[in-house]
């Protein structure tokens, strides 16, 4: 059992029951005997489904199937089936057959249309999914469906994660209460090109599919697409959100709901970074003063993904020259003599040189913190971007060198 990340929350949060959703989990032995590795979510009739997926050119069979179904009619009950231990990616026709078999069997077990069954798989790439082991657990999963089972579902989808990830919000909208609950998995192979992990979010709000889809996409760009652990984009990753409408409260144009969803998604995104493989530091990279927002994003990404920056952070070394390097390699417009770099509230460099009041000791003391802010001002215009990352330690190498063992 992996040691829990030092950046982990104190405990899994209490998530509200979302009317119209029931969960179950089981140990199917997909890769490891006795490990809980499958979760099933049953969604009430007419639940609206939205999602975003990896843009990898080698997307898995489950991702391709979900993308094809996403905008289908929201009629009848729906289901989400997820397994860990095997990603069912780069498995050719075998992968498609596995998805088709599981979709058909879930539909039969729960009495829903195959077009309303969404699957996902996470784990090792390039090995056939032993889908019969999952199918054999469907009756057990059906019998175990529970509105309060979301915590167990969060644990079932973990791979190299060291803790289960959950977040929730309850808000007042239109004179009533709307609830949001979400779970996620992710620890390595994290570089955002949608949402590089698995994320499932549920709400009892009432909203149409196009509006929910637009909202999920917009909020993904501000949250999951702003994190990175190791710069690698997965083949399998999916974010699916389901709105059951059970509250009867329409949130189509609700700023309050939008803000609450943002909070849940950002919390889950930060938890993924906090569980980065081998991570000991949580790092916010804030860039402003760029010529455009796109340039700011390029600089933030170059810093957040740089192995040299991340290893310096792991070693608690305030090597600000590596920040300068990352800015320069980013491809964004930059002017050495306008550049300012700060560690938290410590001005490290400005006007093309080390800041007059900077001391190496102050920088080294700051780097001992678990949570760090690296701020860069390009001094050119109003473009800005923020990304979140973690350090790169020996632990990352150990986890990934032994991943298939």
QUINOR-V76208 format. One record per helix or strand of 2 or more residues. SS is the DSSP state (hx for helix, st for strand). FROM is the first residue (numbers start at 1). TO is the last residue. If there is no record, write none. Layout:
ss/from/to
SS/FROM/TO
SS/FROM/TO
//
This chain:
ss/from/to
st/21/26
st/38/43
st/48/53
hx/61/69
st/78/86
hx/92/110
hx/114/116
st/117/124
hx/131/135
hx/138/143
hx/150/156
st/165/173
st/176/185
st/198/203
hx/209/222
hx/224/226
st/227/228
st/238/243
hx/255/274
st/282/290
hx/293/305
hx/307/314
hx/321/329
hx/336/338
st/340/343
st/346/350
st/353/354
hx/360/367
st/371/377
st/383/390
hx/394/401
//
